[in-house]
Amino acid sequence: MFAQIINTLSDLLYTYILIILLVGTGIYFSIRTRFVQFRLLAESIRVVMQPKEDENGLSSFQALMVSTASRVGTGNIAGISTAIVLGGPGAVFWMWITALLGSASAFIESTLAQIYKRKAEDGTCYGGPAYYIQAVLKRRWLGVLFAVFLILTYMVGFNLVASFNIIDTFRAYSFFNESWTPIVIGGILAFIFCVCICGGIKQISKITEVLVPAMGLFYIGISLIIVFTHFELIPQMFKSIFSNAFDFRSIFSGFIGSCIMHGVKRGLFSNEAGVGSAPNAAASASVSHPVKQGLVQMLSVFIDTILICSATSFMLLCSGVEPTSELRGMPWVQAAAANTFGNIGITFITAALFLFAFTTLIGNFFYAEMGLGYLCDKKPSKAMLIGLRVIATIVVFSGSLMEFSVAWSTADVIMGFLALINLPVIIILGGPAIRCMDDYIKQKKAGKNPVFKARDIGLKDPTDFWN
């Protein structure tokens, strides 16, 4: 019954409601920012390498790696495989559209998080959608609702999927036994996860700033080798992506299983643009101007979808292995790697997904901890923090024992409700972020290193910074 309810809710949310809201919001902010995702893409790369302004905060690069750790995960590997198997190659095209439009939404939400970020007693900064909802809309109940769904989405929904997919990669090995292997590997994974999250955000940022870039570059490199090994399939790959993406007769005859729905669903699951998660990491960065972190988080969407998701898509479609319903998820990815590298390819994919999923697990927990901080006015007791970590560890273990469709649909539904709160809010509150962008561009044209003052854009809402 639970599976039936979850799958029905997933179809309802992603058939009409979220597709219209996501694409509509992306188009709206792309126009209002004059396509900031393209105009300032080079500037975002320059900004990410700047040192932090305050020793107490995170650098732009560290904040990027924390948010990318959450974004770059099982959705980039198993999620893409699932989308193509269920929706066809055209799902890749609609995933790209979701990312290109969504990056404008990501810019707005992260800039807002920086404008309205709060100052902690130890001098660090923190914030996110719950905080800008309370600061501007004066609706704490809505901020509380967002914080609750933030915890449920990342600590529960996404971490169930990440844990499930780690276990799923081991099904390709002869030693896998359905009765005891998930329990043993799930237990080991939960233990390592618990050790890592007990160090707090600074420990999480240190882990992610090393693992994320290393695994991302290595994975893209291996994917390109597979693609170029089958270079004769490249023209057919692009033809299948675009022809399937615009086969509207097929799409609208069965929209629930179409490439559009699966492309948008997996694109949102992967890059999280507009969901309201990345602003929690963005608000922790110490920068001289809010737009700098908006640009950094915009770049994270490109890294996640345009680079890593595309690498998986090309690897699968150029592998020479035909997709079947039995191969959805990790099995197709492992078969694609094995077709080029033999058994070592399966080992590589297992290691890659383990690292991707593991950084996702700890990056997601950071968001859950931010949600708890809001609910407790940034003063959760030691017992509450310990309790959250214990529950998070149990969730990771539970995910290793779940069934395929229930794990994915649960994460999709909870994330969908989170997006339903955040997207209308950033449409209402987007004005200050756009004026902030204009102020940044004006200072850049004057040859300055942009420094933000709230009065320069006529901001009347109270802020802990920028005064």
N, C-alpha and C positions, 0 to 999 in steps of 0.2 A: 504493500500500500504506500509506504514511504517513497519507494522508487517511482511509482506511478504518479504521485502528487508532484514530486520534484521534476520529473520529465515533462509533465504538463505545464508547470509554471515556467520552465526553461523555454519551451516552445512559444508560450504566450509572450514572454518578455522579448525574445529575440526575433520573433516573426514580424512584429510591427513596432512596438513601443520604443525599444532601445535603438533600433536601426534608424528610425525617424529622428529621435532625440540626439543620438551621437553624430550622425551625418549632418543634421541641421545645425547643431551647435558648432561643429567644425567649420562648416561653410560660413556661418555667421561671424565667427571670430577670424577666419581667414580674410574675409572682406574688411572687417573693422580694423584689423592690424595691417592691412595692405600686404597680406601674405608674408608675415614676419618669418614663417618657417623657411622661406626661400631667401628673402632679402638679407636676413641676419644669420644665416647658417654658418658662414665663414667666421663671423664675429663670435658665435657660440663656441667654436673650436678654440679660438684665441683665449676667450674668457676662462675656459675650464682649466687652463694651466696656470692661472694666476694664484699667488699664495693667499692664504686667508688673512683677513684684516685684523682678527683678534685671536689670540692664542687659546681663548676659552671655547671658541666655536670650531665647527668643522670647516675644512677648506671646500671650495667648489668641487674639486675633484673627489674628495671623500664623500660629499653629499651625493654626487653623481653615481659613485660606485655603490652606495647603500641603496639608492633607488633602482639602479640597474641590476643589482643583485636580486631584488624582488621581481623586476620585470623579466630579466633573462633567466629562464628556468625551463620547467617541463613543457610549458606552452610553446617554446621555441623549437622543441624537438618532437615530442609525442603529440603535442597539440596540432602542429602543422600536418603531420602524417594523418591524424584523425580527420582534419578538415578536408584534405584532398581526397581521402578514401570515401568520405560520406557526401561531400559536396562537389567533387570534381576539381580539376586543375584551375578552373576559374576562381576558386576560393582564394588563390594566391593574389590575384588582381584586386579583389575586394578587400583583402587584408592590407594591401599597399594603400588603397584609398582611405581606409580607416586610419592608418598611421599618418598619412600626409595631411589629412584634415584634422585629425586628433592632435597633432603636434601643436597646432595653434591653441587648442583648448588647454593643452599641457602648459604652454607658455603662460596663459592667463592665470590658471589656478596656482601655479608656483610663484608667480610674481605677487599675487594677492597674499599668499602665505608669508612672503618676505615682508610686505608692507605692514601686515598686522601681526607679525611675530612678537612673542613675549620674552621678557628677560627673566631668567631664573636667579635664585639667590646666589649661586656660585658664578654668575656672570655669563653663563651660556645662554643661547637662545633656543626657542622652541615654538611650535605653532602648527598650523594646518587648517583644513576646512572648518573643523569644529570651532576654532578660535576666530576665524574671520566671519563665520556665521553669527557668533555671539557679539563680536565687536561692532558689526554694522547692522545686522538685522535685529539685534537685541532679543534673540529667541534662543535662550539657553536650552530649552527642551528639544529644539531641532538639532543643536550641537550635540546634545546627549544621544539623540537617536543616531546621528551620524557616527559618533564614537563607538556606540554599541555595534553597529553594522561593520565598522572598520575592524573591530576585534574579531567578529564572527567571520568576516571575509578572509582576513589574512591569517589569523591564528588557527582558524578551523577550516574553512573552505579550501583555500589555496594550499595549506599545508597538508590536508588530506590527500589532495591530488599529487603534490610533490612526493610524498611518502609512498603513495600507491605506485607511481611511475618508477621510482627507484627499485621497488620489488619486482615490477613488471619486466625490467631489463634482465633480471636473473632467470627468467623463464626459458631463455634460450640455451641455458647450460644443462648438461646431463645430470648434475647433482641436485637440480631443483626438485623439491618434494612439496606438493601443495599443502601437506599437513603441518610440516615443521619449518621449512625454509623461511616463509614470511615472518614467523614468530622470532626466529633467531636473528635474521637480518634487521627486522623492525626493532628488536630490542637493542642491537648494537647501534643502529642509527639514532634511536631516541636517546641513548646514553651520550653519544658524541654531541648531539644537538644541545642537550641539557648543560653540558660542560661549557660550550661556547656562549650560550645566552646568559650565563651567570656573570659574565664580565661587563654587561651593560653596553651602551651605545658606542663608547670609545673602543671597546674590544671588538664589537661587531664591525665598526668602520675599518679597523686595522686588518681584520680578516678579509673583508670584501675588497679593499683597495689592492690587495695582492692577488687574490684568486680570480676576480672577475675579468680584469684585462688579460691575464695569462690564459685562462681557459677560453675566452672569447676569440682571441687571435689564433690559438691552436685549433679550435673547432672550425673556424672559417677556412684555415689553411687546408685541413683534411678534406673539407667539403669541396673546395676548389680542385683538389687533386682528383676526386671522384668525377667531378663534372668534366674536367679536361681529358680524363681517361676515356670518357664516352663523348667526346666533342661532336661526333657526327649526329648525336641526338639533340644538340642544343637548338637548332632551328625548329624541330618538331616540338620541343618543350615550350618555346615561346608561342608557337602557333596554337598549341592545346590550351595554354593559359588564357590567351585573348579570345579565341573562338568560343571556349566554354563560358567565359565571363559574360559574353554578350549574346548567348543563346537564350533570349528572353522567353521564347515559347516553352523551352524546357524549364526555365527558372520559375515562371509563374504557374506552370501546371502542377508544380509540387514545391511551393515556396519553403515549407518547413525543412525540407532536405536539400535546399538549393545551395549553389556556390555562394550567393550573396549572404545568406544567413550564416553559413559556416565560416565564411571569410571574416564577416564582422564580429562574430562571436569569438573566434580564435584570435583575431586581431586585438580585440578589446582585452581578452584574457591575457594576452602576451604583453602588450605595451601599456595597458592600464590608463591611457590618456583620457582625462576627464572623470575618472573614477574617484579621484580625491586622495589617492595614496601617496604619490610622489611629493605633494606639497608638505607632507609631514617631515620628509628628509630635507626638502628645500629650505624650510624654515630654520633648520639647525645650522645652516651655513653662515659664515661670517663674511659678508661682502659689503662693498661701499655703496652699492645701488641694487635695489630689488630686481631689476631687469636682468642683471647678470645671472642670477640663479634661475630666472624664468627661461633664459636662453640655454642654460646648462641642462635643465630638465627637458626642454624641447629636443636637445641633442640626444638625450637618452632614448627618446622614442625612435629616432632614426637608427641608433645603434641596435636597438632591440629588433625592430621589424624590418627596416630596409636592409640591414646587414645580416643579422643572425637568422631571422626567420627566412629571409630569401636564400641564405646559404643552405638551410635545410630543404627548402622547396626545390632548389636546383639540383641538390644532391639526390633527392628522391626521384625526380622526374627524368634525370639523366642517368639513373643507375642501371637501367635495363631490366629492372624488376617490376613486373606488373602489380599494381595494388589490388588487393581483394579485401573483403570485409574481415576476413580472419587476420589480415596483416595490419589492421588499423592500430595506431599508437606505435609503441616501441618496436614490435616485430618487423614492420616494414623498414624502419630506419636501420635496424641491425642487419636485415637481409641486404639492403643497399650497400652497406659498408662491407659486408662479407663477400659480395659479388666482385668487389675490387681488391680487397686486402686479405680475403680468406678469413679464417677464424680470428686472426688478430684484429680484424675490423669490428667484430662483435665485442671484443674486449675493449677496444677504443671507445665505442659508443656507450658501453656500460660505464666506463670511467668518466666520459664527458657528461653523461646525464647525471651521474652521481654528484659531480662537482656543481653543475648547473642547479640541480634540485637542492643540494645542500646549502648553497649560498641563498637560494630562494627561501628556504626554511628560516634561516637566521635573519635575512632581510625582512621577511614578513613579520617576524616576532617584534622587530623594532617598531613597526606600525601598531601592533597590538599594545605594546608598552606605551606608546604615545596616546592611544585611545584611553587606556586606564588612567594615564596622567591627567587627561582632561576631566574624566569622570570624578577624580579625587582632588581637583584643583591643584594639580601638580604635586600632591603630597600623599601618595599612596603609602600605606604602612608597609613595614618590612614583611609582615605576614601576607599582605595582599600580593606583593611582588613575588614572594615565594610560591604562593598559591597559583598565580598566573603562570609561572614557569613550570609548575608541576602539571597543570592542565594542558599547557602547550606540549609538554613531553608526552603525555598520554595520547593527545591527538595525533602526534607524529607516529606513535606506535600503532594506533587504531587504523590510520590510513594504509598501513602495510597489509591489513586484513580485508580491505574493502573490495567491492565489485566495480568493474570498469565504468559503466554508465552512471552509476550512483555517485561515484567520486567526482566525475567531471560535472554532472548536472547540478550537484549540490553547490560546488564552487561557482558555477555560472549564475545560479539563481541569487545567491547571497551577494555576489558582486553586482548583479543587475540592480538590486535594491539600493546599493551604495551609490551607483551612478545616477539613479533616479532622484536622489537627494542632492548630489553635488552639481550636476549639470544645470538644473534650473537656477541654483544659487549663483553660479559663476556668470550666468547670463544676466542676472539682476545686478551683480556687483562688479561686472567687468570694466566699468568706466574708469575707476582709479588706475587699474592695470594698464589700460590703453594710454591714459595721460602720462603715466610713468614711463611707458615706452617712448612717447614723444619727447619727454624730458631727457631721456638717455641719448636718443639720436641727436638732439640739439646740442648736448654737451660734447658728444663725439665729433660732430662737425666743427665745433669750436676748438678741437684739438686737446680736450681735457680728458682726464680719467674720471668718468662720471661719478659724482657723489650726490646722493639723494637727500633732499630736505622736503618734509611733508608739505610745507607752505608753498613750495614751488609749483605744486599741482593743485593748490587750493584744497588740500585734504583737511577736513574738519573732524573726522573721526579720531578718537584718542589712540595713540600708539606708544609703545614702550621705547621705540627707536625712532630715528629720523627727525628728531626735533631740534 
